[in-house]
């Protein structure tokens, strides 16, 4: 009975290792195929044309000349 149990344990361990290796291969294959519809941010519209839009004039109380605040 002891040898039956040890051979069963051995077969069980080998089967578990094979299953683990199979799952690892599947994960790697899924990762190699790329993401499955999950994105981290908004999608870029690569097919849209880029157009220049002129900025509105700045308010009159804002100076266009940079100032050096470090020399007081």
C-alpha positions as CSV (number, residue, x, y, z in Angstrom):
1,X,0.0,0.0,0.0
2,X,2.9,2.4,0.7
3,X,4.2,2.0,-2.9
4,X,0.8,2.6,-4.3
5,X,0.5,5.8,-2.3
6,X,4.0,7.0,-3.3
7,X,3.4,6.3,-7.0
8,X,0.1,8.1,-6.8
9,X,1.8,11.1,-5.2
10,X,4.5,11.1,-7.8
11,X,1.9,11.0,-10.6
12,X,-0.1,13.8,-8.9
13,X,3.1,15.9,-8.6
14,X,4.0,15.4,-12.2
15,X,0.5,16.3,-13.3
16,X,0.6,19.4,-11.2
17,X,3.9,20.4,-12.7
18,X,2.5,19.9,-16.3
19,X,-0.6,21.9,-15.5
20,X,1.6,24.7,-14.1
21,X,3.8,24.7,-17.2
22,X,0.8,24.7,-19.5
23,X,-0.8,27.7,-17.7
24,X,2.5,29.5,-17.8
25,X,2.7,28.9,-21.6
26,X,-0.8,30.2,-22.1
27,X,-0.1,33.3,-20.1
28,X,3.1,34.0,-22.1
29,X,1.2,33.4,-25.4
30,X,-1.6,35.8,-24.3
31,X,0.9,38.4,-23.3
32,X,2.7,38.1,-26.7
33,X,-0.6,38.6,-28.5
34,X,-0.9,42.0,-26.9
35,X,-3.5,43.5,-24.7
36,X,-7.1,42.3,-25.1
37,X,-8.9,45.6,-25.3
38,X,-7.6,47.1,-22.1
39,X,-6.0,50.5,-22.4
40,X,-4.5,52.8,-19.8
41,X,-5.8,56.1,-21.3
42,X,-7.7,57.6,-24.1
43,X,-7.0,56.1,-27.5
44,X,-5.1,58.2,-30.0
45,X,-6.9,59.0,-33.2
46,X,-4.1,58.3,-35.6
47,X,-6.3,58.7,-38.6
48,X,-7.5,62.2,-37.8
49,X,-5.8,65.2,-39.5
50,X,-3.9,67.7,-37.3
51,X,-5.1,71.2,-37.7
52,X,-3.5,74.4,-36.4
53,X,-5.7,76.4,-34.1
54,X,-4.6,80.0,-33.4
55,X,-4.6,80.9,-29.7
56,X,-6.9,83.7,-28.6
57,X,-5.2,86.9,-27.6
58,X,-4.0,87.0,-24.0
59,X,-5.8,89.3,-21.5
60,X,-4.4,92.8,-21.3
61,X,-3.4,92.5,-17.7
62,X,-0.9,89.7,-18.5
63,X,2.5,90.7,-19.6
64,X,4.2,88.9,-22.5
65,X,7.7,89.9,-21.1
66,X,9.1,87.3,-18.7
67,X,10.3,88.8,-15.4
68,X,13.2,87.7,-13.2
69,X,11.7,87.4,-9.7
70,X,15.0,86.2,-8.2
71,X,16.7,89.7,-8.2
72,X,14.8,91.6,-5.6
